[in-house]
Amino acid sequence: MFSFFKRFRGSKDAENASAENAQDEATLEAPDEAVEAPVSTARETSPAPSVTPAVTAPPVTAPVKPVAPPQAIAADDDEPETVEIVPPPALEAAAKQSWLKRLRSGLSKTGSNIQSIFVNAKIDDDLYEELETALLMSDAGVDATEYLLETLRQKVRAERLTDAQQVKNALRELLIGLLKPLEKSLMLGHAQPLVMMIAGVNGAGKTTSIGKLAKHLQSFDQSVLLAAGDTFRAAAREQLAIWGQRNNVTVVQQEGGDPAAVIFDAVSAARARRIDVVMADTAGRLPTQLHLMDELKKVKRVIGKAFDGAPHEVVLVIDANTGQNALAQVKAFDDALGLTGLIVTKLDGTAKGGILAAIARQRPIPVYFIGVGEKVEDLQPFVAEEFTDALLGG
């Protein structure tokens, strides 16, 4: 399995690092009481949470890579270390081609439709009409489709393009330009722990994405703790616990308890143990159910009480197969929580892919990752150029 992480770390004195690691191990056994924060009323009235200890078990696709002990930040450091999750600068050729092949396969329906339009085509109104239909069928939406077609017409006239392949290349440039603002890396290390609140409707692949992302973070020596905040959906806690066992990650959970209290305890424990990243799974919510969305707002407020400034990332997981409904989810969750990033899943099924163009036009929130399958390596950073080539059948 390949890695796509890039490190930006300052050098440390070996003796200081050794002393810090020894101190961390002691902290794991006896958490520092000074980091405890006031407990919410919901937490006081809920049963005590249980902590699923890390259990070493082989993952489905690859052996678990040992995780380095979390490193404490020296008191005299001006800023914590930062880590940037970026597309791999140089993947092995076979791994890279395998990923691109799966991406093209997932978007093959849209790709084949658009590609066929430019075969032996004349540059006339019929070409633009067929292209308009193909873009609308790809879930690009009216706004993005009108923008692309109007800008394409202007580009064809200005550059005096006469060949269908030239027009397709022009469309490629425009689409890359439209999607490029969504291409942003997930930055780690600017807080310890970095608290990520993961939201999404039921069935979008939220819990599975958390498990995959935890494995990727571990491959870059990031210690991870999971909070099972989805206390309502049947088997949600069990599903997250399985991912915790696969990745040798501790899962803080509580049966039937208040989600905010569970996540509060998880963040407090992570601060005491010097964990690098906390990922909080939240209950699936339909954006039309306002009273349920209010519960998510409460969870966010409680996280801020557990750690000032948290959550540092609020990520929404959306199913690419839901089309324009995914755009509605993005708008609703962004209005309620203030999203910092997206994870787009299930691009390996019947997804048409054009929804990212609609998001780019109406709510350009960064797409941190896209998923094209069930394996851990099937979750990769979003790259506008790669996605465009797959969408256009290139």
C-alpha atoms as a printed R data frame, in Angstrom:
    type eleno elety resid chain resno       x      y       z
1   ATOM     1    CA   MET     A     1   0.000  0.000   0.000
2   ATOM     2    CA   PHE     A     2   1.303  3.418  -0.841
3   ATOM     3    CA   SER     A     3   1.364  6.564   1.216
4   ATOM     4    CA   PHE     A     4   0.366 10.051   0.151
5   ATOM     5    CA   PHE     A     5   1.556 12.035   3.145
6   ATOM     6    CA   LYS     A     6   4.162 14.775   3.147
7   ATOM     7    CA   ARG     A     7   5.995 15.880   6.270
8   ATOM     8    CA   PHE     A     8   6.954 19.430   7.236
9   ATOM     9    CA   ARG     A     9   8.826 18.989  10.544
10  ATOM    10    CA   GLY     A    10  11.714 20.780  12.214
11  ATOM    11    CA   SER     A    11  14.686 18.726  13.443
12  ATOM    12    CA   LYS     A    12  14.798 17.799  17.156
13  ATOM    13    CA   ASP     A    13  17.604 16.971  19.468
14  ATOM    14    CA   ALA     A    14  17.759 13.194  19.928
15  ATOM    15    CA   GLU     A    15  18.119 13.342  23.676
16  ATOM    16    CA   ASN     A    16  15.174 15.733  24.061
17  ATOM    17    CA   ALA     A    17  13.016 13.505  21.874
18  ATOM    18    CA   SER     A    18  13.897 10.444  23.945
19  ATOM    19    CA   ALA     A    19  13.036 12.233  27.182
20  ATOM    20    CA   GLU     A    20   9.763 13.468  25.720
21  ATOM    21    CA   ASN     A    21   8.752  9.973  24.577
22  ATOM    22    CA   ALA     A    22   9.488  8.589  28.039
23  ATOM    23    CA   GLN     A    23   7.337 11.318  29.554
24  ATOM    24    CA   ASP     A    24   4.493 10.501  27.125
25  ATOM    25    CA   GLU     A    25   4.503  6.844  28.140
26  ATOM    26    CA   ALA     A    26   4.112  7.871  31.763
27  ATOM    27    CA   THR     A    27   1.277 10.213  30.790
28  ATOM    28    CA   LEU     A    28  -0.597  7.382  29.085
29  ATOM    29    CA   GLU     A    29  -0.689  5.471  32.364
30  ATOM    30    CA   ALA     A    30  -1.557  8.463  34.566
31  ATOM    31    CA   PRO     A    31  -3.455 11.236  32.723
32  ATOM    32    CA   ASP     A    32  -2.748 14.742  33.876
33  ATOM    33    CA   GLU     A    33  -5.621 16.044  35.994
34  ATOM    34    CA   ALA     A    34  -4.843 19.614  35.023
35  ATOM    35    CA   VAL     A    35  -6.302 19.188  31.558
36  ATOM    36    CA   GLU     A    36  -9.759 18.206  32.750
37  ATOM    37    CA   ALA     A    37 -12.489 20.624  31.675
38  ATOM    38    CA   PRO     A    38 -15.906 21.288  33.259
39  ATOM    39    CA   VAL     A    39 -18.291 18.484  32.430
40  ATOM    40    CA   SER     A    40 -21.617 19.295  30.811
41  ATOM    41    CA   THR     A    41 -24.907 18.420  32.479
42  ATOM    42    CA   ALA     A    42 -25.554 15.796  29.836
43  ATOM    43    CA   ARG     A    43 -22.334 14.087  30.819
44  ATOM    44    CA   GLU     A    44 -23.206 14.048  34.507
45  ATOM    45    CA   THR     A    45 -26.532 12.336  33.927
46  ATOM    46    CA   SER     A    46 -25.275  9.786  31.428
47  ATOM    47    CA   PRO     A    47 -23.764  6.415  32.313
48  ATOM    48    CA   ALA     A    48 -20.008  6.300  32.486
49  ATOM    49    CA   PRO     A    49 -18.482  5.829  29.046
50  ATOM    50    CA   SER     A    50 -16.545  2.720  28.220
51  ATOM    51    CA   VAL     A    51 -13.231  2.810  26.461
52  ATOM    52    CA   THR     A    52 -12.502  0.033  24.034
53  ATOM    53    CA   PRO     A    53  -8.806 -0.685  24.453
54  ATOM    54    CA   ALA     A    54  -6.699 -0.899  21.368
55  ATOM    55    CA   VAL     A    55  -6.683 -4.476  20.126
56  ATOM    56    CA   THR     A    56  -4.133 -5.560  17.584
57  ATOM    57    CA   ALA     A    57  -5.833 -7.347  14.727
58  ATOM    58    CA   PRO     A    58  -4.761 -7.624  11.088
59  ATOM    59    CA   PRO     A    59  -6.698 -5.326   8.726
60  ATOM    60    CA   VAL     A    60  -8.469 -6.731   5.752
61  ATOM    61    CA   THR     A    61  -6.039 -5.519   3.115
62  ATOM    62    CA   ALA     A    62  -2.636 -4.995   4.712
63  ATOM    63    CA   PRO     A    63  -0.744 -5.582   7.954
64  ATOM    64    CA   VAL     A    64  -1.029 -2.889  10.569
65  ATOM    65    CA   LYS     A    65   1.972 -0.579  10.543
66  ATOM    66    CA   PRO     A    66   3.324  0.102  14.054
67  ATOM    67    CA   VAL     A    67   2.551  3.598  15.210
68  ATOM    68    CA   ALA     A    68   5.278  5.695  16.793
69  ATOM    69    CA   PRO     A    69   4.457  7.003  20.278
70  ATOM    70    CA   PRO     A    70   2.940 10.469  20.194
71  ATOM    71    CA   GLN     A    71   5.587 13.132  20.690
72  ATOM    72    CA   ALA     A    72   5.027 15.882  23.203
73  ATOM    73    CA   ILE     A    73   5.507 19.447  22.088
74  ATOM    74    CA   ALA     A    74   8.367 21.114  23.934
75  ATOM    75    CA   ALA     A    75   7.393 23.986  26.174
76  ATOM    76    CA   ASP     A    76   9.690 26.398  24.368
77  ATOM    77    CA   ASP     A    77   8.346 25.606  20.900
78  ATOM    78    CA   ASP     A    78   6.806 28.617  19.197
79  ATOM    79    CA   GLU     A    79   4.442 26.518  17.115
80  ATOM    80    CA   PRO     A    80   3.467 22.841  17.007
81  ATOM    81    CA   GLU     A    81   4.743 20.680  14.218
82  ATOM    82    CA   THR     A    82   2.590 20.650  11.117
83  ATOM    83    CA   VAL     A    83   1.863 17.830   8.746
84  ATOM    84    CA   GLU     A    84   0.204 18.289   5.379
85  ATOM    85    CA   ILE     A    85  -1.825 15.554   3.731
86  ATOM    86    CA   VAL     A    86  -1.148 15.995   0.055
87  ATOM    87    CA   PRO     A    87  -1.340 13.891  -3.102
88  ATOM    88    CA   PRO     A    88   1.750 11.685  -3.334
89  ATOM    89    CA   PRO     A    89   4.648 13.403  -5.149
90  ATOM    90    CA   ALA     A    90   5.880 10.170  -6.640
91  ATOM    91    CA   LEU     A    91   3.747  7.067  -6.283
92  ATOM    92    CA   GLU     A    92   4.925  3.786  -7.654
93  ATOM    93    CA   ALA     A    93   3.840  3.576 -11.269
94  ATOM    94    CA   ALA     A    94   1.725  0.465 -10.720
95  ATOM    95    CA   ALA     A    95  -0.072  1.912  -7.687
96  ATOM    96    CA   LYS     A    96  -0.718  5.203  -9.448
97  ATOM    97    CA   GLN     A    97  -2.127  3.535 -12.538
98  ATOM    98    CA   SER     A    98  -4.303  1.273 -10.406
99  ATOM    99    CA   TRP     A    99  -5.842  4.267  -8.630
100 ATOM   100    CA   LEU     A   100  -6.474  6.175 -11.863
101 ATOM   101    CA   LYS     A   101  -7.972  3.065 -13.452
102 ATOM   102    CA   ARG     A   102 -10.458  2.669 -10.590
103 ATOM   103    CA   LEU     A   103 -11.334  6.356 -10.761
104 ATOM   104    CA   ARG     A   104 -11.960  6.220 -14.520
105 ATOM   105    CA   SER     A   105 -13.967  3.047 -14.076
106 ATOM   106    CA   GLY     A   106 -16.146  4.692 -11.443
107 ATOM   107    CA   LEU     A   107 -16.862  7.673 -13.717
108 ATOM   108    CA   SER     A   108 -17.001  5.644 -16.927
109 ATOM   109    CA   LYS     A   109 -20.699  6.335 -17.541
110 ATOM   110    CA   THR     A   110 -20.199 10.095 -17.715
111 ATOM   111    CA   GLY     A   111 -16.806  9.777 -19.375
112 ATOM   112    CA   SER     A   112 -18.058  7.624 -22.222
113 ATOM   113    CA   ASN     A   113 -21.049  9.910 -22.837
114 ATOM   114    CA   ILE     A   114 -18.947 13.067 -23.101
115 ATOM   115    CA   GLN     A   115 -16.157 11.422 -25.051
116 ATOM   116    CA   SER     A   116 -18.569 10.132 -27.725
117 ATOM   117    CA   ILE     A   117 -19.821 13.673 -28.376
118 ATOM   118    CA   PHE     A   118 -16.456 14.788 -29.745
119 ATOM   119    CA   VAL     A   119 -15.911 11.835 -32.110
120 ATOM   120    CA   ASN     A   120 -15.928 13.201 -35.697
121 ATOM   121    CA   ALA     A   121 -18.074 16.109 -34.500
122 ATOM   122    CA   LYS     A   122 -18.579 19.486 -36.116
123 ATOM   123    CA   ILE     A   123 -18.394 22.616 -34.000
124 ATOM   124    CA   ASP     A   124 -21.981 23.792 -34.253
125 ATOM   125    CA   ASP     A   125 -25.106 24.224 -32.156
126 ATOM   126    CA   ASP     A   126 -25.751 20.497 -32.157
127 ATOM   127    CA   LEU     A   127 -22.407 19.902 -30.440
128 ATOM   128    CA   TYR     A   128 -23.209 22.368 -27.683
129 ATOM   129    CA   GLU     A   129 -26.696 20.939 -27.220
130 ATOM   130    CA   GLU     A   130 -25.362 17.414 -26.852
131 ATOM   131    CA   LEU     A   131 -22.708 18.633 -24.449
132 ATOM   132    CA   GLU     A   132 -25.327 20.475 -22.412
133 ATOM   133    CA   THR     A   133 -27.388 17.295 -22.099
134 ATOM   134    CA   ALA     A   134 -24.341 15.254 -21.084
135 ATOM   135    CA   LEU     A   135 -23.324 17.751 -18.392
136 ATOM   136    CA   LEU     A   136 -26.828 17.920 -16.954
137 ATOM   137    CA   MET     A   137 -27.013 14.131 -16.947
138 ATOM   138    CA   SER     A   138 -23.714 14.054 -15.029
139 ATOM   139    CA   ASP     A   139 -25.321 15.954 -12.105
140 ATOM   140    CA   ALA     A   140 -23.359 19.128 -12.863
141 ATOM   141    CA   GLY     A   141 -26.534 21.165 -12.404
142 ATOM   142    CA   VAL     A   142 -27.910 24.079 -14.389
143 ATOM   143    CA   ASP     A   143 -25.597 26.748 -12.957
144 ATOM   144    CA   ALA     A   144 -22.329 24.904 -13.626
145 ATOM   145    CA   THR     A   145 -23.533 23.692 -17.042
146 ATOM   146    CA   GLU     A   146 -24.478 27.176 -18.222
147 ATOM   147    CA   TYR     A   147 -21.175 28.559 -16.955
148 ATOM   148    CA   LEU     A   148 -19.094 25.905 -18.721
149 ATOM   149    CA   LEU     A   149 -20.963 26.160 -22.029
150 ATOM   150    CA   GLU     A   150 -20.962 29.958 -22.179
151 ATOM   151    CA   THR     A   151 -17.271 30.169 -21.273
152 ATOM   152    CA   LEU     A   152 -16.496 27.414 -23.788
153 ATOM   153    CA   ARG     A   153 -18.268 29.268 -26.587
154 ATOM   154    CA   GLN     A   154 -16.270 32.396 -25.814
155 ATOM   155    CA   LYS     A   155 -13.029 30.446 -25.746
156 ATOM   156    CA   VAL     A   156 -13.757 28.731 -29.068
157 ATOM   157    CA   ARG     A   157 -14.455 32.084 -30.721
158 ATOM   158    CA   ALA     A   158 -11.495 33.882 -29.159
159 ATOM   159    CA   GLU     A   159  -8.994 31.152 -30.012
160 ATOM   160    CA   ARG     A   160 -10.674 30.270 -33.330
161 ATOM   161    CA   LEU     A   161 -10.822 26.568 -32.569
162 ATOM   162    CA   THR     A   162 -11.911 24.468 -35.522
163 ATOM   163    CA   ASP     A   163 -11.279 20.900 -34.397
164 ATOM   164    CA   ALA     A   164 -13.518 18.889 -32.051
165 ATOM   165    CA   GLN     A   165 -10.523 17.620 -30.070
166 ATOM   166    CA   GLN     A   166  -9.414 21.199 -29.536
167 ATOM   167    CA   VAL     A   167 -12.847 22.014 -28.149
168 ATOM   168    CA   LYS     A   168 -12.633 19.040 -25.796
169 ATOM   169    CA   ASN     A   169  -9.211 20.198 -24.587
170 ATOM   170    CA   ALA     A   170 -10.665 23.663 -24.016
171 ATOM   171    CA   LEU     A   171 -13.488 22.147 -21.965
172 ATOM   172    CA   ARG     A   172 -10.898 20.209 -19.970
173 ATOM   173    CA   GLU     A   173  -9.030 23.421 -19.111
174 ATOM   174    CA   LEU     A   174 -12.233 25.140 -18.034
175 ATOM   175    CA   LEU     A   175 -13.327 22.228 -15.853
176 ATOM   176    CA   ILE     A   176  -9.928 21.969 -14.181
177 ATOM   177    CA   GLY     A   177 -10.077 25.691 -13.476
178 ATOM   178    CA   LEU     A   178 -13.547 25.303 -11.978
179 ATOM   179    CA   LEU     A   179 -12.566 22.381  -9.732
180 ATOM   180    CA   LYS     A   180  -9.102 23.626  -8.728
181 ATOM   181    CA   PRO     A   181 -10.367 25.691  -5.746
182 ATOM   182    CA   LEU     A   182 -11.708 22.447  -4.237
183 ATOM   183    CA   GLU     A   183  -8.226 20.917  -4.280
184 ATOM   184    CA   LYS     A   184  -6.903 21.677  -0.805
185 ATOM   185    CA   SER     A   185  -4.773 19.634   1.557
186 ATOM   186    CA   LEU     A   186  -5.823 18.629   5.042
187 ATOM   187    CA   MET     A   187  -3.337 20.205   7.459
188 ATOM   188    CA   LEU     A   188  -2.443 18.385  10.664
189 ATOM   189    CA   GLY     A   189  -0.380 19.378  13.659
190 ATOM   190    CA   HIS     A   190  -1.597 22.929  14.204
191 ATOM   191    CA   ALA     A   191  -3.313 21.762  17.404
192 ATOM   192    CA   GLN     A   192  -2.797 18.838  19.753
193 ATOM   193    CA   PRO     A   193  -5.025 17.088  19.591
194 ATOM   194    CA   LEU     A   194  -6.444 18.089  16.238
195 ATOM   195    CA   VAL     A   195 -10.183 17.512  16.698
196 ATOM   196    CA   MET     A   196 -12.150 16.500  13.603
197 ATOM   197    CA   MET     A   197 -15.946 16.418  13.731
198 ATOM   198    CA   ILE     A   198 -17.284 14.100  11.018
199 ATOM   199    CA   ALA     A   199 -20.889 14.570   9.884
200 ATOM   200    CA   GLY     A   200 -23.142 13.119   7.201
201 ATOM   201    CA   VAL     A   201 -26.462 11.450   6.572
202 ATOM   202    CA   ASN     A   202 -26.950  7.756   7.214
203 ATOM   203    CA   GLY     A   203 -25.626  5.602   4.385
204 ATOM   204    CA   ALA     A   204 -23.099  8.107   3.054
205 ATOM   205    CA   GLY     A   205 -20.144  6.018   4.231
206 ATOM   206    CA   LYS     A   206 -19.249  8.214   7.204
207 ATOM   207    CA   THR     A   207 -18.038  5.585   9.665
208 ATOM   208    CA   THR     A   208 -16.158  3.639   6.988
209 ATOM   209    CA   SER     A   209 -14.407  6.818   5.853
210 ATOM   210    CA   ILE     A   210 -13.328  7.481   9.450
211 ATOM   211    CA   GLY     A   211 -11.777  4.023   9.650
212 ATOM   212    CA   LYS     A   212  -9.912  4.452   6.363
213 ATOM   213    CA   LEU     A   213  -8.665  7.906   7.281
214 ATOM   214    CA   ALA     A   214  -7.446  6.656  10.662
215 ATOM   215    CA   LYS     A   215  -5.295  4.072   8.905
216 ATOM   216    CA   HIS     A   216  -3.812  6.703   6.596
217 ATOM   217    CA   LEU     A   217  -3.028  9.006   9.508
218 ATOM   218    CA   GLN     A   218  -1.253  6.189  11.310
219 ATOM   219    CA   SER     A   219   0.942  5.562   8.278
220 ATOM   220    CA   PHE     A   220   2.356  9.029   8.884
221 ATOM   221    CA   ASP     A   221   3.003  8.389  12.579
222 ATOM   222    CA   GLN     A   222  -0.096 10.227  13.798
223 ATOM   223    CA   SER     A   223  -1.662  8.746  16.940
224 ATOM   224    CA   VAL     A   224  -5.453  8.582  16.630
225 ATOM   225    CA   LEU     A   225  -8.401  8.291  19.007
226 ATOM   226    CA   LEU     A   226 -11.964  7.682  17.826
227 ATOM   227    CA   ALA     A   227 -15.142  8.901  19.515
228 ATOM   228    CA   ALA     A   228 -18.310  6.885  18.867
229 ATOM   229    CA   GLY     A   229 -20.708  9.818  18.931
230 ATOM   230    CA   ASP     A   230 -23.326  8.062  16.794
231 ATOM   231    CA   THR     A   231 -25.218  6.550  19.726
232 ATOM   232    CA   PHE     A   232 -28.541  6.225  17.907
233 ATOM   233    CA   ARG     A   233 -27.938  4.181  14.758
234 ATOM   234    CA   ALA     A   234 -28.015  0.442  15.284
235 ATOM   235    CA   ALA     A   235 -24.556 -1.137  15.170
236 ATOM   236    CA   ALA     A   236 -22.831  2.231  14.616
237 ATOM   237    CA   ARG     A   237 -20.672  1.817  17.716
238 ATOM   238    CA   GLU     A   238 -19.870 -1.764  16.818
239 ATOM   239    CA   GLN     A   239 -18.855 -0.752  13.301
240 ATOM   240    CA   LEU     A   240 -16.493  1.917  14.607
241 ATOM   241    CA   ALA     A   241 -15.101 -0.494  17.220
242 ATOM   242    CA   ILE     A   242 -14.218 -2.955  14.448
243 ATOM   243    CA   TRP     A   243 -12.258 -0.254  12.631
244 ATOM   244    CA   GLY     A   244 -10.554  0.568  15.927
245 ATOM   245    CA   GLN     A   245  -9.451 -3.037  16.309
246 ATOM   246    CA   ARG     A   246  -8.187 -3.205  12.729
247 ATOM   247    CA   ASN     A   247  -6.145 -0.049  13.161
248 ATOM   248    CA   ASN     A   248  -5.092 -0.686  16.786
249 ATOM   249    CA   VAL     A   249  -6.853  2.531  17.811
250 ATOM   250    CA   THR     A   250  -8.719  3.269  21.057
251 ATOM   251    CA   VAL     A   251 -12.449  3.946  20.682
252 ATOM   252    CA   VAL     A   252 -14.328  5.915  23.368
253 ATOM   253    CA   GLN     A   253 -17.953  4.809  23.391
254 ATOM   254    CA   GLN     A   254 -21.084  4.732  25.548
255 ATOM   255    CA   GLU     A   255 -24.215  2.696  24.900
256 ATOM   256    CA   GLY     A   256 -27.298  4.857  24.590
257 ATOM   257    CA   GLY     A   257 -25.555  7.869  26.090
258 ATOM   258    CA   ASP     A   258 -25.529 11.498  25.112
259 ATOM   259    CA   PRO     A   259 -23.349 11.972  21.987
260 ATOM   260    CA   ALA     A   260 -21.975 15.298  23.217
261 ATOM   261    CA   ALA     A   261 -20.892 13.724  26.527
262 ATOM   262    CA   VAL     A   262 -19.124 10.856  24.754
263 ATOM   263    CA   ILE     A   263 -17.188 13.209  22.502
264 ATOM   264    CA   PHE     A   264 -16.395 15.515  25.453
265 ATOM   265    CA   ASP     A   265 -14.800 12.573  27.274
266 ATOM   266    CA   ALA     A   266 -12.893 11.525  24.146
267 ATOM   267    CA   VAL     A   267 -11.391 14.978  23.636
268 ATOM   268    CA   SER     A   268 -10.448 15.246  27.323
269 ATOM   269    CA   ALA     A   269  -8.784 11.824  27.212
270 ATOM   270    CA   ALA     A   270  -6.884 12.731  24.050
271 ATOM   271    CA   ARG     A   271  -5.539 15.899  25.672
272 ATOM   272    CA   ALA     A   272  -4.336 13.928  28.688
273 ATOM   273    CA   ARG     A   273  -2.680 11.260  26.555
274 ATOM   274    CA   ARG     A   274  -1.090 13.664  24.058
275 ATOM   275    CA   ILE     A   275  -2.956 12.079  21.127
276 ATOM   276    CA   ASP     A   276  -2.383 13.739  17.748
277 ATOM   277    CA   VAL     A   277  -5.847 13.426  16.163
278 ATOM   278    CA   VAL     A   278  -9.360 12.854  17.503
279 ATOM   279    CA   MET     A   279 -12.066 11.919  15.014
280 ATOM   280    CA   ALA     A   280 -15.613 12.210  16.339
281 ATOM   281    CA   ASP     A   281 -18.277 10.180  14.559
282 ATOM   282    CA   THR     A   282 -21.673 11.868  14.804
283 ATOM   283    CA   ALA     A   283 -25.169 10.540  14.265
284 ATOM   284    CA   GLY     A   284 -26.493 10.702  10.726
285 ATOM   285    CA   ARG     A   285 -28.821 13.630  10.215
286 ATOM   286    CA   LEU     A   286 -31.158 14.678   7.427
287 ATOM   287    CA   PRO     A   287 -30.693 18.418   6.843
288 ATOM   288    CA   THR     A   288 -34.484 18.847   6.674
289 ATOM   289    CA   GLN     A   289 -34.857 17.700  10.300
290 ATOM   290    CA   LEU     A   290 -34.041 20.965  12.016
291 ATOM   291    CA   HIS     A   291 -34.382 19.661  15.578
292 ATOM   292    CA   LEU     A   292 -31.830 16.960  14.800
293 ATOM   293    CA   MET     A   293 -29.475 19.466  13.196
294 ATOM   294    CA   ASP     A   294 -29.702 21.430  16.449
295 ATOM   295    CA   GLU     A   295 -28.263 18.367  18.207
296 ATOM   296    CA   LEU     A   296 -25.191 18.583  15.963
297 ATOM   297    CA   LYS     A   297 -24.798 22.240  16.852
298 ATOM   298    CA   LYS     A   298 -24.860 21.217  20.510
299 ATOM   299    CA   VAL     A   299 -22.133 18.628  19.894
300 ATOM   300    CA   LYS     A   300 -19.974 21.287  18.288
301 ATOM   301    CA   ARG     A   301 -20.464 23.640  21.243
302 ATOM   302    CA   VAL     A   302 -19.566 20.917  23.748
303 ATOM   303    CA   ILE     A   303 -16.397 20.068  21.821
304 ATOM   304    CA   GLY     A   304 -15.402 23.718  22.174
305 ATOM   305    CA   LYS     A   305 -15.880 23.448  25.955
306 ATOM   306    CA   ALA     A   306 -13.645 20.384  26.090
307 ATOM   307    CA   PHE     A   307 -10.899 22.129  24.110
308 ATOM   308    CA   ASP     A   308 -10.901 25.814  23.285
309 ATOM   309    CA   GLY     A   309 -10.864 26.354  19.520
310 ATOM   310    CA   ALA     A   310 -12.116 22.856  18.685
311 ATOM   311    CA   PRO     A   311 -13.366 21.340  16.488
312 ATOM   312    CA   HIS     A   312 -10.546 22.346  14.166
313 ATOM   313    CA   GLU     A   313 -12.055 20.504  11.217
314 ATOM   314    CA   VAL     A   314 -15.741 19.957  10.461
315 ATOM   315    CA   VAL     A   315 -15.935 17.463   7.610
316 ATOM   316    CA   LEU     A   316 -19.065 16.335   5.776
317 ATOM   317    CA   VAL     A   317 -19.169 12.936   4.075
318 ATOM   318    CA   ILE     A   318 -21.436 12.869   1.005
319 ATOM   319    CA   ASP     A   319 -22.487 10.033  -1.280
320 ATOM   320    CA   ALA     A   320 -21.716 10.945  -4.912
321 ATOM   321    CA   ASN     A   321 -24.656  8.814  -6.052
322 ATOM   322    CA   THR     A   322 -27.216 11.185  -4.525
323 ATOM   323    CA   GLY     A   323 -26.694 13.840  -7.215
324 ATOM   324    CA   GLN     A   324 -28.162 17.273  -6.562
325 ATOM   325    CA   ASN     A   325 -29.333 16.099  -3.135
326 ATOM   326    CA   ALA     A   326 -25.663 16.045  -2.142
327 ATOM   327    CA   LEU     A   327 -25.435 19.751  -2.959
328 ATOM   328    CA   ALA     A   328 -28.448 20.413  -0.737
329 ATOM   329    CA   GLN     A   329 -26.731 18.524   2.086
330 ATOM   330    CA   VAL     A   330 -23.555 20.564   1.675
331 ATOM   331    CA   LYS     A   331 -25.492 23.826   1.904
332 ATOM   332    CA   ALA     A   332 -27.543 22.757   4.938
333 ATOM   333    CA   PHE     A   333 -24.640 21.352   6.949
334 ATOM   334    CA   ASP     A   334 -22.423 24.290   6.047
335 ATOM   335    CA   ASP     A   335 -25.051 26.755   7.217
336 ATOM   336    CA   ALA     A   336 -25.475 24.859  10.499
337 ATOM   337    CA   LEU     A   337 -21.893 23.881  11.330
338 ATOM   338    CA   GLY     A   338 -19.508 25.838   9.117
339 ATOM   339    CA   LEU     A   339 -17.857 23.067   7.088
340 ATOM   340    CA   THR     A   340 -14.104 23.069   6.507
341 ATOM   341    CA   GLY     A   341 -13.930 20.117   4.114
342 ATOM   342    CA   LEU     A   342 -15.721 17.301   2.281
343 ATOM   343    CA   ILE     A   343 -15.176 13.600   1.683
344 ATOM   344    CA   VAL     A   344 -16.951 12.343  -1.447
345 ATOM   345    CA   THR     A   345 -17.602  8.604  -1.380
346 ATOM   346    CA   LYS     A   346 -18.905  5.845  -3.656
347 ATOM   347    CA   LEU     A   347 -17.475  7.127  -6.929
348 ATOM   348    CA   ASP     A   348 -17.036  3.472  -7.888
349 ATOM   349    CA   GLY     A   349 -20.738  2.779  -8.342
350 ATOM   350    CA   THR     A   350 -23.293  4.554 -10.480
351 ATOM   351    CA   ALA     A   351 -21.970  7.999  -9.552
352 ATOM   352    CA   LYS     A   352 -21.836 10.512 -12.382
353 ATOM   353    CA   GLY     A   353 -19.296 12.848 -10.808
354 ATOM   354    CA   GLY     A   354 -20.615 16.152 -12.083
355 ATOM   355    CA   ILE     A   355 -21.865 17.058  -8.599
356 ATOM   356    CA   LEU     A   356 -18.389 18.387  -7.792
357 ATOM   357    CA   ALA     A   357 -18.821 20.998 -10.526
358 ATOM   358    CA   ALA     A   358 -22.116 22.057  -8.941
359 ATOM   359    CA   ILE     A   359 -20.449 22.307  -5.525
360 ATOM   360    CA   ALA     A   360 -17.590 24.337  -7.002
361 ATOM   361    CA   ARG     A   361 -20.033 26.865  -8.431
362 ATOM   362    CA   GLN     A   362 -22.440 27.222  -5.517
363 ATOM   363    CA   ARG     A   363 -20.584 26.206  -2.325
364 ATOM   364    CA   PRO     A   364 -16.824 25.786  -3.027
365 ATOM   365    CA   ILE     A   365 -15.844 23.862   0.104
366 ATOM   366    CA   PRO     A   366 -12.526 21.953  -0.178
367 ATOM   367    CA   VAL     A   367 -12.766 18.273  -1.099
368 ATOM   368    CA   TYR     A   368 -10.143 16.600   1.070
369 ATOM   369    CA   PHE     A   369 -10.682 13.032  -0.149
370 ATOM   370    CA   ILE     A   370 -12.623 11.001  -2.683
371 ATOM   371    CA   GLY     A   371 -13.427  7.307  -2.379
372 ATOM   372    CA   VAL     A   372 -13.714  4.764  -5.165
373 ATOM   373    CA   GLY     A   373 -13.988  1.486  -3.288
374 ATOM   374    CA   GLU     A   374 -14.003 -0.428  -0.020
375 ATOM   375    CA   LYS     A   375 -10.247 -0.826   0.475
376 ATOM   376    CA   VAL     A   376  -8.188  1.557   2.599
377 ATOM   377    CA   GLU     A   377  -6.144  2.678  -0.403
378 ATOM   378    CA   ASP     A   378  -9.349  3.539  -2.276
379 ATOM   379    CA   LEU     A   379  -9.627  6.759  -0.262
380 ATOM   380    CA   GLN     A   380  -7.272  9.327  -1.795
381 ATOM   381    CA   PRO     A   381  -6.813 13.117  -1.893
382 ATOM   382    CA   PHE     A   382  -8.836 14.963  -4.510
383 ATOM   383    CA   VAL     A   383  -6.795 16.148  -7.520
384 ATOM   384    CA   ALA     A   384  -8.714 18.352  -9.953
385 ATOM   385    CA   GLU     A   385  -6.738 17.326 -13.039
386 ATOM   386    CA   GLU     A   386  -7.052 13.579 -12.397
387 ATOM   387    CA   PHE     A   387 -10.755 13.890 -11.652
388 ATOM   388    CA   THR     A   388 -11.381 15.978 -14.786
389 ATOM   389    CA   ASP     A   389  -9.618 13.476 -17.038
390 ATOM   390    CA   ALA     A   390 -11.720 10.660 -15.603
391 ATOM   391    CA   LEU     A   391 -14.924 12.698 -15.923
392 ATOM   392    CA   LEU     A   392 -14.244 13.541 -19.582
393 ATOM   393    CA   GLY     A   393 -13.153 10.035 -20.454
394 ATOM   394    CA   GLY     A   394  -9.564 11.153 -21.073
